[in-house]
């Protein structure tokens, strides 16, 4: 009874609530629409409904709008406005608008797409809102446009296909017949026929599985037309998004990654980064890749020497103890898994990371021995005296391994240096400055080795990085040397022969060897010096002359040799330079030796000077004077002093006959004592023109030729020309006489001058078919000599007596010319030895196959009645042929 009472009370309250909801047109703020299965809940809603009733919550026409985007709101008239200043990063934005109708107790939802245009002067954008309602019959357009929310299609769907996506309907489908269609990529544009639509019902289908990695979204447009093709509704945009599925494994950019890390690095040191890409949607777990290290090889000194950032792929060290000398390379297998690294659901892939442990200078070089021996001959350089060996466990041929040696003590004079062999890293102790056995018999060096690169932090040098080197110096026979080489002495020239100049001795550096030194000359250009072979005393072998050609800048140089008697012998050279001091031993010479002057005095005087082989002060100023004997010299000439080196010679008298005069002049120098010399200058006195120059006749006269001599020379020239002319006339006369002895006939009629020889030209190719052997001279003549008289087969000179030709008269008479020619013609015709000889094959051979044949063949083929009498008219030779072939077959 108690349960029945409570149920009846609740039913009564439910009826009252329903009546109030229908009368007020407001929804229940607590639960929305009425749900009959939960009627009892509306008891609690009674008070809010009463408040709504009396507060007037109903909007315009009882409709209230809400959005799921806080940046935009909808007024009661359906206007959408921006709630505040909004920055839209893309060209459009979409959000959902919900409309509540409290009177009809219905709710509608639609997608609003706002396109971003030019900036407006208003505080916000106003967009008309369109509402559609969704029920079991699909989407129906209520006002001026239809908007369909984006359609999500999962990729790799197994169907069955075609699979319905959405149904499109127009409000006018109850009034007229409407046909629906879609356009865009995936419908009527490649890829074709991915989507289709039933033109009658408006149901849109997907025809095959989708692949988001191939195309993530599609934008189609739906069209509604009547049966005549007229547009019924404006096209509606359909956005189809392919929902990603985890169907792609992560792919590493490289299958093998190479990195490096210094040995001894601290934990947390960055090594390298590996990257894997997943073709799935990166905004979902399908494309979120996580990394982990699967294995590490070798696992020394720890199995976890490295770690990887699961999100970035950065590999860093996680443990200390990296030592290149123990492990030079690590191989790490890295796994990338999507689904945020979930190994149960995610897809995985692996790559290899090779990590090289790079060398640092954490091992100082160490000598293999504590002491090294060596020896070197004295006076030798660039000789390796010892090889220093070291060991270094760092990477070979790197700055951490390359050794650098230096001498820290035992060589204050710098005789040695240590060079590094680039291949073996050994130190080569080399002599760079010659050592002397007499000065140092041994060296004790202390050497130290280091690397090109400094030691790593915290690494100390080893005590084995220092060693000792003992170098012994070997004594060798050294050459004697002159302590003062290029010895210079000064003395006056003219030193007599046999004068001792100096002792030019050498020193033998081998103090511990008892050796003798011998001296000799090596170079003495003028052969002026001698040297004592035992003590090196130098004496003169001739008078030293400063003016000799062997003197250069007053210095005479000779070279001497000093040799010891060691084994093997050694020798050294020394140069002696003798500076010769000038003495006044050369008298001055007058210059010039020859000159000319006019026969009458004029300003054109003769300038004279002097040359002295000596040097100052044994030269000028000079004194020029004329001798007193002969007296004519001073009578005809005079000398005027210009300065210390020049004077003028001129005529004293008014006229001097043209000729050559030898004028003696005494020239004295300024030496102590002074020297003088009488020199003769040849002066040509000649007549001069108005310019003061000697005329040609005057020059001849000045040369010593008088008028008679000139006339004689001219007569000789005339006689010579006359003789030449006579010889030419005689030669012309003789030539003329030779021409008058020729025949008194016209040269054009002289047959001897009109016989021309031309080169024979053979016929064409058709005239080449003959046997040349028939025209050649046989090697022997036996068959010719033994052959009977008759036809001959070769060119040959007949054997027999030669006829006598008429003798040409010495001076022929013109009337005898014809007789002479006729006699010669007859003699030639009767001469069988005169060419051309009777060789039938030479004249009438036509070649093999010729249709004409030959004369001999005519004889054999004739029938005997051939007439050859016409040959008699051609001359004696052809008459012989007529007799030969006209005699019948017996011939």
Number of C-alpha atoms within 10 A of each C-alpha: 6 6 7 8 9 10 13 11 10 16 14 10 17 19 12 13 20 14 11 16 22 14 11 20 22 25 25 18 11 12 11 14 13 15 11 10 7 8 15 15 16 21 14 10 15 19 12 13 23 14 11 19 17 9 9 10 17 18 17 12 12 18 21 20 21 16 19 11 12 11 14 19 19 22 13 14 14 19 15 22 17 15 14 12 10 10 7 10 8 8 9 11 12 13 16 14 22 17 20 20 20 24 17 13 18 14 18 15 21 22 20 21 14 15 13 13 9 6 8 8 7 7 11 16 16 14 15 13 17 19 23 22 16 14 9 5 10 14 20 20 19 13 11 11 15 22 20 18 17 14 15 14 18 15 20 17 14 11 11 11 12 15 18 15 16 16 17 25 20 18 14 15 16 8 7 12 12 25 22 20 20 24 18 18 18 19 21 15 11 10 11 12 16 18 24 23 22 15 17 15 14 23 19 22 19 22 16 18 18 21 18 21 15 8 10 15 19 16 15 20 16 19 21 26 19 16 11 9 10 11 14 17 19 14 19 17 19 20 16 17 18 20 17 25 19 20 18 18 21 26 19 20 12 13 13 15 18 15 18 15 20 16 21 18 18 15 16 14 15 18 19 18 16 24 18 23 17 21 17 21 18 14 9 14 18 26 26 21 29 23 27 19 22 11 15 20 14 14 13 15 14 14 12 15 21 22 21 22 15 18 15 14 22 16 26 20 19 17 19 16 15 24 20 21 15 11 15 14 19 20 18 23 17 22 23 31 27 29 19 20 22 14 11 7 13 23 22 20 16 20 21 20 23 19 20 19 22 19 23 23 23 23 22 25 27 23 21 14 14 12 15 16 14 16 16 22 17 21 16 13 16 13 16 19 19 20 19 24 16 18 16 20 16 21 17 14 13 15 17 25 24 24 28 19 22 17 21 12 12 17 14 10 8 12 15 26 18 21 19 17 13 11 9 13 20 22 23 20 25 19 21 16 15 17 23 20 21 14 8 12 14 17 18 14 19 17 21 20 24 22 19 15 15 14 17 14 9 6 12 11 15 14 11 16 20 22 20 19 22 17 19 19 20 17 16 15 18 19 21 24 19 19 12 13 15 16 15 14 13 12 13 14 20 16 16 12 14 15 14 16 18 12 13 22 22 24 15 22 15 18 10 9 10 10 15 13 22 18 23 17 18 14 14 15 13 16 12 17 22 20 22 16 15 13 14 21 16 20 18 18 17 17 15 22 21 25 17 11 9 15 18 12 9 17 17 23 19 20 17 21 23 28 21 22 15 18 9 9 12 16 18 18 20 22 19 19 17 22 20 22 15 20 19 21 20 20 22 26 21 21 16 15 13 13 15 20 25 27 22 18 15 12 8 14 15 16 17 21 20 24 18 18 16 20 16 14 14 23 23 21 17 25 20 26 19 19 15 11 9 10 10 11 19 18 12 15 14 15 20 14 16 12 12 15 17 18 19 16 22 19 23 16 13 10 13 16 13 21 21 19 16 14 19 21 20 18 22 22 29 19 22 11 10 15 17 18 16 19 17 18 18 15 20 23 26 27 22 18 11 7 6 14 16 21 16 12 14 21 20 16 21 25 15 12 14 12 8 8 10 13 11 10 10 10 10 11 11 10 10 10 10 11 10 10 10 10 10 10 10 11 10 10 10 10 10 11 10 9 9 9 11 12 14 12 10 7 12 9 9 12 9 9 9 10 8 7 6 6 5 6 6 8 8 7 7 6 11 13 12 14 12 9 8 14 15 10 12 13 6 8 11 9 9 15 11 8 11 9 8 9 13 17 15 18 19 16 14 17 9 9 9 13 13 10 14 14 9 11 10 8 9 14 10 10 8 10 15 10 10 16 13 12 13 16 14 13 17 16 13 13 18 19 18 15 12 12 17 22 16 16 19 16 12 13 18 19 17 12 9 12 8 12 15 18 17 14 10 13 17 12 10 12 10 14 8 12 10 16 14 10 16 15 9 9 10 14 14 16 16 13 16 17 15 15 22 17 11 14 11 6 10
